[in-house]
Amino acid sequence: MRVGALRLNNRLVMAPLTRNRATPSGEPTAMNAEYYAQRATLGLIITEGTQPSADGQGYLLTPGIHTDAQVAGWRQVQDAVHAAGGQIVIQLMHTGRISHPSNTPHGRPPLAPSAIRAQGQIFTASGLEPMAEPRALSESDIAQTVQDYAHAAQAAITAGLDGVEIHGASGYLPHQFLSSNANQRTDRYGGSIENRIRFLVEVTTAVALAIGPERTGLRIAPGNPFNDLMEEQIPELYQALLQALAPLGLAYLHVTHTQDEALLKVIRQTWPGILIYNRVGADLETRVGDLESGLADAISVGVMALANPDLVERLKSGAPLNAPDQSTFYGGGEHGYTDYPTLHTSSDH
C-alpha cells in the first residue's frame, strides 16, 4: 500500500507509545534501536512522542529531535529498523501545558495557548507533582514554535527517518489550541473555529514545506478529554481542520478512537487521503473490520505491538499473543522492553 512517499508491506501500523527509556538529555540509545528493529515487520513504525524543542518536553526520559546528539541517536535507530526491512516515522510531540519545569532541560514554565493550569499531577524526579501553571504563548512565541516543528522535521530527515507524524491529540499543545478550556485567547488563535485550528494548520503546513507533504502525517483524537481537555462543536471543528489541511496532500491522517461512529464516517468522507485508524481497546477482529468496511486504509496497534515484536508472523500463523506487562510500560531497562519472546526465541507463551 502506498502511503505518501512510502510503500507499506502490510496495513498494520505500530502506534506511538511513550516508553521513557531515552537518556536524560533526550538521546535514543542502542537499546531503543533494538526495540524498534524487533518490530520492523509491521507495515510502518510510528515512534514514541518526541519533543521538537526543549520547551516541548513534558515527561522524564523522553527523546528529542532538536540537538545534534539526538539526531545521532535517532540515526542508529533508523539504521537498525531499515536493516531489518522496516520503515519508521517519528512522532513530534510538544506537550504544551502537560509538563513541569523540573522535567525540562531549562527549568522554565511550560508553554500553552493560555496561562491555565491543567488539572492533575505529573511524575517528576521527586515524585508526583501538580501540573505547573503555563505561560501563555505570545504571537512571536507561536511563530518560533512553528519553526521548532519545522526544524525538528528537517532533523528527522537528516537522521534518516522516513517522515514525521505531528501529534495533534492527547491534550498536548496543538490539541490545546483546538480546545475550549485550555485556549481562552482573544487574538487570531482563539475563539472561533477558524482561529482555534490556525496553530495546527500553521504547524502542519510548515512541516510539509520543510520535508514534503508526502513524508508528513498527522494524528488527531476528536473529543478525547485526556489531559483535562474540553472541546466544543467537535464535528464542525474537525471538518474545518481537515478541509483546511486536505490541499496539502499529506501522507496520512491517523485518527484515535473517538467513540463517535458518525464522526468517523464524516472524517472518512472529508479526508481525501490515506486514513489510519486506532480503535483503542478493540479486539483485532473489530479492527480488521474497519479495513474491510473501508473506514480505514490501515490500522494501528499499540500494546499488541509492544508485547509482540513478531506480531505480523503471529497473526499470519494464528499463534497466541504475549500478554503485556503493564508494570514495565514506562521507564526501566530491557525487561518488558526488548525481552518479549518471539515464536523463534520461546515456545512457551
Beta strands, then each sheet from edge to edge (+ up, - down):
strand 1: 2-3
strand 2: 6-7
strand 3: 12-14
strand 4: 44-50
strand 5: 88-92
strand 6: 111-112
strand 7: 121-124
strand 8: 127-130
strand 9: 135-136
strand 10: 164-167
strand 11: 216-220
strand 12: 252-256
strand 13: 275-278
strand 14: 298-301
sheet 1: 1+ 2-
sheet 2: 3+ 4+ 5+ 10+ 11+ 12+ 13+ 14+ 3+
sheet 3: 6+ 9+
sheet 4: 7+ 8-
end
